[in-house]
Amino acid sequence: MKTKAERLRIKEEISNVFKKGKRRKTEYFTLWTHNKKKGPFRVLVITSKKTDKRAVKRNTIRRRVQEIIRKDFQKKLPKTDLIVQLHKESIGVPLKDLKESLTHVLPV
């Protein structure tokens, strides 16, 4: 589980990433990144009920994406706020394909 410092939680900070961040889209998700001058790497993964009506499925895909980001990108993007909004197509996708898609769009 991520600490409070590693999570985007405050509404103003989230709005700031949406407004000032760069948006990238893939078939599995939409990604907003915002580089900042100081502070830790923080991430927010969003899945709506439109993605899947079952909470178990939504939470599973959210955890998978968070784990990919934690293992592969957290150290490479030290001063970045990251928001990932998952699409319907991300449900049931192999972990390898999700990782490839994230690698393709993240500015590493």
DOTORNU-34419 format. One line per field, with one value per atom (N, C-alpha, C, CB): chain; x, y, z; residue number from 1. Coordinates in Angstrom, 3 decimals, m for minus. Glycine has a CB too. Example, Ala and Ser with C-alpha at 12.3 -4.5 7.8 and 13.67 -1.06 7.14 Angstrom:
2
nuke <- [A / A / A / A / A / A / A / A]
u <- [13.190 / 12.300 / 13.200 / 11.308 / 12.850 / 13.670 / 12.900 / 14.084]
v <- [m5.690 / m4.500 / m3.300 / m4.473 / m2.250 / m1.060 / 0.030 / m0.598]
w <- [7.800 / 7.800 / 7.800 / 9.046 / 7.080 / 7.140 / 7.870 / 5.725]
kepa <- [1 / 1 / 1 / 1 / 2 / 2 / 2 / 2]
//
This chain:
108
nuke <- [A / A / A / A / A / A / A / A / A / A / A / A / A / A / A / A / A / A / A / A / A / A / A / A / A / A / A / A / A / A / A / A / A / A / A / A / A / A / A / A / A / A / A / A / A / A / A / A / A / A / A / A / A / A / A / A / A / A / A / A / A / A / A / A / A / A / A / A / A / A / A / A / A / A / A / A / A / A / A / A / A / A / A / A / A / A / A / A / A / A / A / A / A / A / A / A / A / A / A / A / A / A / A / A / A / A / A / A / A / A / A / A / A / A / A / A / A / A / A / A / A / A / A / A / A / A / A / A / A / A / A / A / A / A / A / A / A / A / A / A / A / A / A / A / A / A / A / A / A / A / A / A / A / A / A / A / A / A / A / A / A / A / A / A / A / A / A / A / A / A / A / A / A / A / A / A / A / A / A / A / A / A / A / A / A / A / A / A / A / A / A / A / A / A / A / A / A / A / A / A / A / A / A / A / A / A / A / A / A / A / A / A / A / A / A / A / A / A / A / A / A / A / A / A / A / A / A / A / A / A / A / A / A / A / A / A / A / A / A / A / A / A / A / A / A / A / A / A / A / A / A / A / A / A / A / A / A / A / A / A / A / A / A / A / A / A / A / A / A / A / A / A / A / A / A / A / A / A / A / A / A / A / A / A / A / A / A / A / A / A / A / A / A / A / A / A / A / A / A / A / A / A / A / A / A / A / A / A / A / A / A / A / A / A / A / A / A / A / A / A / A / A / A / A / A / A / A / A / A / A / A / A / A / A / A / A / A / A / A / A / A / A / A / A / A / A / A / A / A / A / A / A / A / A / A / A / A / A / A / A / A / A / A / A / A / A / A / A / A / A / A / A / A / A / A / A / A / A / A / A / A / A / A / A / A / A / A / A / A / A / A / A / A / A / A / A / A / A / A / A / A / A / A / A / A / A / A / A / A / A / A / A / A / A / A / A / A / A / A / A / A / A / A / A / A / A / A / A / A / A / A / A]
u <- [0.832 / 0.000 / 0.877 / m0.946 / 0.425 / 1.178 / 0.959 / 0.781 / 1.997 / 1.857 / 1.067 / 3.239 / 0.656 / m0.096 / 0.713 / m0.519 / 2.024 / 2.880 / 2.934 / 4.289 / 2.661 / 2.739 / 1.401 / 3.273 / 0.358 / m0.967 / m1.407 / m1.990 / m2.040 / m2.697 / m4.050 / m2.835 / m4.309 / m5.541 / m6.352 / m5.223 / m5.680 / m6.357 / m6.935 / m5.390 / m8.176 / m8.912 / m8.182 / m10.298 / m7.603 / m6.897 / m5.667 / m6.483 / m4.961 / m3.775 / m4.180 / m2.978 / m5.260 / m5.750 / m6.183 / m6.930 / m6.913 / m7.342 / m6.143 / m8.238 / m5.104 / m3.885 / m3.237 / m2.893 / m3.215 / m2.641 / m3.491 / m2.552 / m4.815 / m5.690 / m5.500 / m7.153 / m5.326 / m5.201 / m3.827 / m5.507 / m2.764 / m1.408 / m0.646 / m0.632 / m1.138 / m0.416 / m0.594 / m0.848 / 0.282 / 0.188 / m0.656 / 1.597 / m1.559 / m2.458 / m2.010 / m3.915 / m2.035 / m1.730 / m2.800 / m0.287 / m3.233 / m4.273 / m3.741 / m5.518 / m4.190 / m3.972 / m5.321 / m2.871 / m5.342 / m6.622 / m7.046 / m6.546 / m6.099 / m6.407 / m6.631 / m5.313 / m6.060 / m6.175 / m5.850 / m5.252 / m6.190 / m5.773 / m4.851 / m7.003 / m3.747 / m2.699 / m2.403 / m1.427 / m2.380 / m1.968 / m0.695 / m3.095 / 0.337 / 1.573 / 1.857 / 2.759 / 2.323 / 2.684 / 4.007 / 1.567 / 5.044 / 6.348 / 6.371 / 7.500 / 6.935 / 6.996 / 8.432 / 6.076 / 8.693 / 10.056 / 10.512 / 10.170 / 9.590 / 9.957 / 8.799 / 10.356 / 9.105 / 8.087 / 8.254 / 6.721 / 7.557 / 7.700 / 6.891 / 7.279 / 7.151 / 6.343 / 5.000 / 7.051 / 3.905 / 2.567 / 1.719 / 1.893 / 0.824 / 0.007 / m1.443 / 0.578 / m2.360 / m3.785 / m4.296 / m4.588 / m4.907 / m5.485 / m6.997 / m4.962 / m7.682 / m9.118 / m9.798 / m9.480 / m10.794 / m11.652 / m13.092 / m11.307 / m13.893 / m15.291 / m16.168 / m15.769 / m17.419 / m18.359 / m18.597 / m19.683 / m18.271 / m18.378 / m17.352 / m18.196 / m16.233 / m15.204 / m15.746 / m13.948 / m16.310 / m16.951 / m17.849 / m15.892 / m19.000 / m19.936 / m19.530 / m21.329 / m18.659 / m18.234 / m16.988 / m17.960 / m17.089 / m15.983 / m14.746 / m16.415 / m14.931 / m13.803 / m12.941 / m14.301 / m13.571 / m12.839 / m12.122 / m13.799 / m12.834 / m12.228 / m11.026 / m13.268 / m11.158 / m10.055 / m8.876 / m10.529 / m9.148 / m8.076 / m7.241 / m8.648 / m7.876 / m7.131 / m6.403 / m8.074 / m7.024 / m6.374 / m5.097 / m7.336 / m5.159 / m3.981 / m2.889 / m4.365 / m3.284 / m2.289 / m1.530 / m2.967 / m2.261 / m1.627 / m0.749 / m2.695 / m1.221 / m0.419 / 0.879 / m1.216 / 0.819 / 2.010 / 3.008 / 1.621 / 2.528 / 3.413 / 4.112 / 2.615 / 3.359 / 3.933 / 4.941 / 2.823 / 4.607 / 5.504 / 6.825 / 4.827 / 6.752 / 7.962 / 8.822 / 7.592 / 8.199 / 8.954 / 9.163 / 8.283 / 8.306 / 8.372 / 8.596 / 7.133 / 8.368 / 8.447 / 9.836 / 8.073 / 10.870 / 12.241 / 12.681 / 13.217 / 12.121 / 12.508 / 11.851 / 12.158 / 10.761 / 10.022 / 9.905 / 8.608 / 11.003 / 10.992 / 10.089 / 12.358 / 9.933 / 9.149 / 7.950 / 10.019 / 7.134 / 6.018 / 4.725 / 6.294 / 3.650 / 2.306 / 1.708 / 1.411 / 1.087 / 0.595 / m0.840 / 1.494 / m1.731 / m3.110 / m3.375 / m4.126 / m3.869 / m4.208 / m5.701 / m3.377 / m6.423 / m7.860 / m8.038 / m8.693 / m8.511 / m8.630 / m9.901 / m8.610 / m9.801 / m10.933 / m11.475 / m10.520 / m12.644 / m13.266 / m12.336 / m14.568 / m11.590 / m10.737 / m9.610 / m10.150 / m9.318 / m8.218 / m8.589 / m7.787 / m9.871 / m10.309 / m9.933 / m11.860 / m9.234 / m8.869 / m7.648 / m10.009 / m6.967 / m5.778 / m4.592 / m5.494 / m3.739 / m2.565 / m1.656 / m1.775 / m1.003 / m0.124 / 0.972 / 0.498 / 1.467 / 2.521 / 2.051 / 2.952 / 0.824 / 0.298 / 0.093 / m1.023 / m0.375 / m0.532 / 0.831 / m1.213 / 1.813 / 3.164 / 3.738 / 4.098 / 3.560 / 4.034 / 3.355 / 3.782 / 2.063 / 1.315 / 1.776 / m0.180 / 1.996 / 2.501 / 3.906 / 2.491 / 4.743 / 6.113 / 6.122 / 6.906 / 5.198 / 5.120 / 4.751 / 4.110 / 3.875 / 3.394 / 4.082 / 1.934 / 4.708 / 5.347 / 6.682 / 5.559 / 6.933 / 8.177 / 9.356 / 8.017 / 9.892 / 11.012 / 12.295 / 10.801]
v <- [m1.181 / 0.000 / 1.245 / m0.002 / 2.233 / 3.470 / 4.330 / 4.239 / 5.092 / 6.010 / 7.230 / 6.421 / 8.074 / 9.268 / 10.188 / 10.011 / 10.225 / 11.093 / 10.631 / 11.138 / 9.350 / 8.798 / 8.799 / 7.397 / 9.340 / 9.360 / 10.789 / 8.658 / 10.981 / 12.250 / 12.189 / 12.520 / 13.095 / 12.995 / 14.285 / 12.606 / 15.422 / 16.702 / 17.161 / 17.761 / 17.592 / 17.953 / 19.011 / 18.456 / 20.010 / 21.077 / 20.544 / 22.186 / 19.611 / 19.025 / 18.171 / 18.168 / 17.437 / 16.615 / 17.519 / 15.712 / 18.584 / 19.537 / 20.171 / 20.628 / 20.447 / 21.032 / 20.104 / 21.344 / 18.824 / 17.852 / 17.810 / 16.426 / 17.813 / 17.801 / 19.056 / 17.679 / 20.211 / 21.471 / 21.664 / 22.634 / 21.444 / 21.768 / 20.582 / 22.341 / 19.376 / 18.192 / 17.888 / 17.017 / 17.032 / 16.577 / 15.317 / 16.321 / 15.256 / 14.111 / 13.222 / 14.575 / 11.923 / 10.935 / 9.856 / 10.330 / 9.372 / 8.347 / 7.089 / 8.866 / 5.949 / 4.663 / 3.963 / 3.793 / 2.763 / 2.063 / 1.575 / 0.889 / 1.451 / 0.938 / 2.013 / 0.049 / 3.197 / 4.224 / 5.598 / 3.906 / 6.626 / 7.993 / 8.366 / 8.983 / 9.024 / 9.306 / 10.795 / 8.512 / 11.387 / 12.779 / 12.772 / 13.639 / 13.504 / 13.641 / 15.121 / 12.949 / 15.432 / 16.806 / 16.772 / 17.506 / 17.343 / 17.417 / 18.637 / 17.484 / 18.464 / 19.559 / 19.756 / 19.283 / 20.862 / 21.192 / 20.424 / 22.665 / 20.116 / 19.367 / 18.479 / 20.322 / 17.576 / 16.677 / 15.265 / 17.196 / 14.313 / 12.912 / 12.566 / 12.015 / 11.395 / 10.817 / 10.441 / 9.565 / 10.876 / 10.537 / 10.030 / 11.758 / 9.108 / 8.496 / 8.359 / 7.114 / 8.460 / 8.234 / 7.397 / 9.595 / 6.258 / 5.392 / 5.461 / 3.906 / 5.841 / 6.037 / 4.955 / 7.441 / 4.306 / 3.391 / 3.713 / 1.879 / 3.974 / 4.310 / 3.069 / 5.441 / 3.209 / 2.103 / 1.816 / 2.413 / 2.775 / 2.525 / 1.493 / 3.829 / 1.414 / 0.433 / m0.971 / 0.645 / m1.228 / m2.511 / m2.301 / m3.648 / m2.906 / m2.665 / m3.382 / m3.102 / m4.390 / m5.155 / m4.533 / m6.624 / m4.229 / m3.592 / m4.488 / m3.233 / m5.783 / m6.709 / m6.556 / m8.168 / m6.479 / m6.315 / m4.966 / m6.441 / m3.906 / m2.563 / m2.503 / m1.498 / m3.061 / m3.029 / m3.869 / m3.513 / m4.992 / m5.851 / m5.134 / m7.142 / m4.516 / m3.828 / m2.613 / m3.400 / m1.947 / m0.800 / m1.247 / m0.125 / m2.344 / m2.858 / m3.283 / m4.030 / m3.889 / m4.319 / m3.128 / m5.099 / m2.074 / m0.877 / m0.203 / 0.115 / m0.112 / 0.488 / m0.280 / 0.540 / m1.591 / m2.416 / m2.214 / m3.896 / m2.140 / m1.875 / m0.533 / m1.891 / 0.465 / 1.803 / 1.789 / 2.840 / 1.141 / 1.091 / 0.405 / 0.366 / m0.723 / m1.483 / m0.832 / m2.870 / m0.308 / 0.089 / 1.582 / m0.429 / 2.424 / 3.837 / 4.780 / 4.220 / 4.345 / 5.233 / 5.846 / 4.483 / 5.080 / 5.589 / 6.433 / 4.422 / 6.180 / 6.904 / 8.277 / 6.085 / 8.503 / 9.769 / 10.347 / 9.565 / 10.861 / 11.221 / 12.385 / 11.540 / 13.399 / 14.585 / 14.733 / 15.857 / 13.708 / 13.686 / 13.317 / 12.706 / 13.985 / 13.562 / 12.852 / 14.778 / 11.717 / 10.872 / 10.462 / 9.629 / 10.649 / 10.186 / 9.245 / 11.385 / 8.060 / 7.061 / 6.793 / 5.736 / 7.062 / 6.768 / 5.566 / 8.006 / 4.472 / 3.221 / 3.192 / 2.031 / 2.550 / 2.387 / 0.964 / 2.708 / 0.728 / m0.606 / m1.665 / m0.581 / m1.282 / m2.234 / m2.792 / m1.578 / m2.148 / m2.596 / m3.823 / m1.465 / m4.115 / m5.288 / m6.554 / m5.245 / m7.454 / m8.736 / m8.705 / m9.252 / m7.578 / m7.471 / m8.080 / m5.981 / m8.853 / m9.415 / m8.316 / m10.301 / m8.635 / m7.695 / m7.180 / m8.352 / m8.035 / m7.667 / m6.549 / m8.897 / m6.630 / m5.609 / m4.274 / m6.077 / m4.320 / m3.088 / m2.417 / m3.386 / m3.228 / m2.703 / m2.066 / m3.824 / m2.726 / m2.188 / m0.852 / m3.196 / m0.788 / 0.429 / 1.576 / 0.185 / 1.307 / 2.344 / 2.773 / 1.835 / 1.830 / 2.149 / 3.032 / 0.871 / 2.787 / 3.554 / 5.015 / 2.920 / 5.308 / 6.686 / 7.457 / 6.668 / 6.781 / 7.521 / 8.123 / 6.613 / 9.358 / 10.033 / 9.605 / 11.546 / 8.424 / 7.900 / 8.075 / 6.424]
w <- [0.000 / 0.000 / 0.000 / 1.206 / m0.730 / m0.830 / 0.408 / m2.092 / 0.770 / 1.885 / 1.431 / 2.441 / 2.380 / 2.028 / 1.124 / 3.282 / 1.320 / 0.504 / m0.947 / 1.082 / m1.201 / m2.553 / m3.278 / m2.499 / m2.650 / m3.266 / m3.546 / m2.367 / m4.681 / m4.962 / m4.277 / m6.515 / m3.331 / m2.558 / m2.559 / m1.145 / m2.627 / m2.467 / m3.802 / m1.904 / m3.767 / m4.978 / m5.804 / m4.612 / m5.166 / m5.886 / m6.616 / m4.916 / m5.979 / m6.615 / m7.825 / m5.594 / m7.698 / m8.802 / m9.960 / m8.337 / m9.657 / m10.691 / m11.374 / m10.084 / m10.607 / m11.158 / m12.188 / m10.033 / m11.902 / m12.854 / m14.124 / m12.213 / m13.977 / m15.149 / m16.000 / m14.717 / m15.362 / m16.106 / m16.718 / m15.203 / m15.933 / m16.381 / m16.953 / m15.245 / m16.704 / m17.143 / m18.616 / m16.346 / m19.118 / m20.502 / m20.541 / m21.114 / m21.524 / m21.648 / m22.798 / m21.861 / m22.536 / m23.563 / m23.485 / m23.381 / m24.654 / m24.700 / m25.370 / m25.444 / m24.843 / m25.498 / m25.524 / m24.755 / m26.061 / m26.099 / m24.719 / m27.059 / m23.776 / m22.450 / m21.391 / m22.009 / m21.571 / m20.541 / m21.106 / m19.363 / m20.307 / m20.559 / m19.412 / m20.679 / m19.738 / m18.767 / m18.737 / m19.093 / m17.552 / m17.374 / m16.545 / m16.688 / m16.998 / m16.239 / m16.022 / m16.968 / m14.847 / m14.514 / m13.763 / m13.665 / m14.369 / m13.718 / m12.805 / m14.769 / m11.630 / m10.665 / m10.209 / m9.454 / m9.536 / m9.136 / m7.907 / m8.875 / m7.014 / m5.813 / m5.387 / m4.665 / m4.489 / m3.981 / m4.514 / m4.329 / m3.905 / m4.294 / m5.543 / m3.149 / m6.074 / m7.146 / m6.534 / m7.810 / m7.180 / m6.686 / m7.836 / m6.010 / m7.519 / m8.563 / m8.090 / m8.959 / m9.050 / m8.813 / m9.977 / m8.676 / m9.686 / m10.716 / m10.567 / m10.595 / m11.660 / m11.642 / m12.481 / m12.162 / m11.890 / m12.647 / m12.281 / m12.345 / m13.270 / m13.007 / m13.173 / m13.949 / m12.833 / m13.020 / m14.494 / m12.333 / m15.362 / m16.799 / m17.247 / m17.587 / m16.536 / m16.866 / m16.675 / m16.003 / m15.520 / m15.222 / m14.016 / m14.955 / m14.029 / m12.927 / m11.640 / m13.331 / m11.764 / m10.588 / m9.959 / m10.970 / m8.682 / m7.966 / m7.919 / m6.547 / m7.859 / m7.811 / m9.067 / m7.670 / m10.228 / m11.491 / m11.532 / m12.694 / m11.118 / m11.124 / m10.187 / m10.713 / m9.005 / m8.042 / m8.502 / m6.684 / m9.155 / m9.648 / m10.696 / m10.227 / m11.672 / m12.720 / m12.144 / m13.861 / m11.172 / m10.521 / m9.815 / m9.510 / m9.089 / m8.385 / m9.349 / m7.499 / m10.464 / m11.457 / m12.029 / m12.593 / m12.364 / m12.927 / m11.877 / m13.451 / m10.639 / m9.577 / m9.363 / m8.277 / m9.446 / m9.259 / m10.402 / m9.154 / m11.627 / m12.772 / m12.588 / m14.106 / m12.205 / m12.013 / m10.871 / m11.731 / m9.777 / m8.619 / m8.957 / m7.459 / m9.646 / m9.956 / m11.031 / m10.389 / m12.087 / m13.269 / m13.450 / m14.451 / m12.888 / m13.231 / m12.057 / m13.911 / m10.851 / m9.702 / m9.551 / m8.440 / m9.721 / m9.558 / m10.757 / m9.361 / m11.930 / m13.143 / m13.249 / m14.362 / m12.546 / m12.596 / m11.185 / m13.225 / m10.604 / m9.185 / m8.804 / m8.766 / m9.644 / m9.275 / m10.197 / m9.329 / m10.258 / m11.193 / m10.481 / m12.334 / m10.867 / m10.483 / m11.682 / m10.027 / m11.448 / m12.525 / m12.231 / m12.707 / m13.211 / m13.100 / m14.266 / m13.091 / m13.958 / m14.972 / m14.873 / m14.784 / m15.961 / m16.022 / m16.931 / m16.543 / m16.370 / m17.116 / m17.955 / m16.162 / m19.128 / m20.035 / m19.932 / m21.492 / m20.512 / m20.515 / m21.091 / m21.312 / m22.109 / m22.815 / m21.945 / m24.036 / m20.813 / m19.954 / m19.117 / m19.036 / m18.988 / m18.209 / m18.977 / m17.933 / m18.303 / m18.894 / m19.800 / m19.659 / m19.890 / m20.726 / m19.973 / m21.112 / m20.659 / m19.989 / m19.428 / m20.961 / m18.338 / m17.659 / m18.594 / m16.430 / m19.444 / m20.399 / m21.330 / m21.226 / m21.819 / m22.732 / m22.023 / m23.347 / m20.783 / m20.009 / m19.788 / m18.648 / m19.464 / m19.224 / m20.489 / m18.730 / m21.630 / m22.899 / m23.221 / m24.027 / m22.994 / m23.272 / m22.377 / m23.087 / m21.105 / m20.187 / m20.575 / m18.734 / m20.938 / m21.346 / m22.581 / m21.612 / m23.469 / m24.715 / m24.484 / m25.646 / m23.531 / m23.353 / m22.239 / m23.085 / m21.276 / m20.199 / m20.647 / m18.994 / m20.264 / m20.680 / m19.836 / m20.599 / m20.083 / m19.301 / m20.065 / m18.950]
kepa <- [1 / 1 / 1 / 1 / 2 / 2 / 2 / 2 / 3 / 3 / 3 / 3 / 4 / 4 / 4 / 4 / 5 / 5 / 5 / 5 / 6 / 6 / 6 / 6 / 7 / 7 / 7 / 7 / 8 / 8 / 8 / 8 / 9 / 9 / 9 / 9 / 10 / 10 / 10 / 10 / 11 / 11 / 11 / 11 / 12 / 12 / 12 / 12 / 13 / 13 / 13 / 13 / 14 / 14 / 14 / 14 / 15 / 15 / 15 / 15 / 16 / 16 / 16 / 16 / 17 / 17 / 17 / 17 / 18 / 18 / 18 / 18 / 19 / 19 / 19 / 19 / 20 / 20 / 20 / 20 / 21 / 21 / 21 / 21 / 22 / 22 / 22 / 22 / 23 / 23 / 23 / 23 / 24 / 24 / 24 / 24 / 25 / 25 / 25 / 25 / 26 / 26 / 26 / 26 / 27 / 27 / 27 / 27 / 28 / 28 / 28 / 28 / 29 / 29 / 29 / 29 / 30 / 30 / 30 / 30 / 31 / 31 / 31 / 31 / 32 / 32 / 32 / 32 / 33 / 33 / 33 / 33 / 34 / 34 / 34 / 34 / 35 / 35 / 35 / 35 / 36 / 36 / 36 / 36 / 37 / 37 / 37 / 37 / 38 / 38 / 38 / 38 / 39 / 39 / 39 / 39 / 40 / 40 / 40 / 40 / 41 / 41 / 41 / 41 / 42 / 42 / 42 / 42 / 43 / 43 / 43 / 43 / 44 / 44 / 44 / 44 / 45 / 45 / 45 / 45 / 46 / 46 / 46 / 46 / 47 / 47 / 47 / 47 / 48 / 48 / 48 / 48 / 49 / 49 / 49 / 49 / 50 / 50 / 50 / 50 / 51 / 51 / 51 / 51 / 52 / 52 / 52 / 52 / 53 / 53 / 53 / 53 / 54 / 54 / 54 / 54 / 55 / 55 / 55 / 55 / 56 / 56 / 56 / 56 / 57 / 57 / 57 / 57 / 58 / 58 / 58 / 58 / 59 / 59 / 59 / 59 / 60 / 60 / 60 / 60 / 61 / 61 / 61 / 61 / 62 / 62 / 62 / 62 / 63 / 63 / 63 / 63 / 64 / 64 / 64 / 64 / 65 / 65 / 65 / 65 / 66 / 66 / 66 / 66 / 67 / 67 / 67 / 67 / 68 / 68 / 68 / 68 / 69 / 69 / 69 / 69 / 70 / 70 / 70 / 70 / 71 / 71 / 71 / 71 / 72 / 72 / 72 / 72 / 73 / 73 / 73 / 73 / 74 / 74 / 74 / 74 / 75 / 75 / 75 / 75 / 76 / 76 / 76 / 76 / 77 / 77 / 77 / 77 / 78 / 78 / 78 / 78 / 79 / 79 / 79 / 79 / 80 / 80 / 80 / 80 / 81 / 81 / 81 / 81 / 82 / 82 / 82 / 82 / 83 / 83 / 83 / 83 / 84 / 84 / 84 / 84 / 85 / 85 / 85 / 85 / 86 / 86 / 86 / 86 / 87 / 87 / 87 / 87 / 88 / 88 / 88 / 88 / 89 / 89 / 89 / 89 / 90 / 90 / 90 / 90 / 91 / 91 / 91 / 91 / 92 / 92 / 92 / 92 / 93 / 93 / 93 / 93 / 94 / 94 / 94 / 94 / 95 / 95 / 95 / 95 / 96 / 96 / 96 / 96 / 97 / 97 / 97 / 97 / 98 / 98 / 98 / 98 / 99 / 99 / 99 / 99 / 100 / 100 / 100 / 100 / 101 / 101 / 101 / 101 / 102 / 102 / 102 / 102 / 103 / 103 / 103 / 103 / 104 / 104 / 104 / 104 / 105 / 105 / 105 / 105 / 106 / 106 / 106 / 106 / 107 / 107 / 107 / 107 / 108 / 108 / 108 / 108]
//
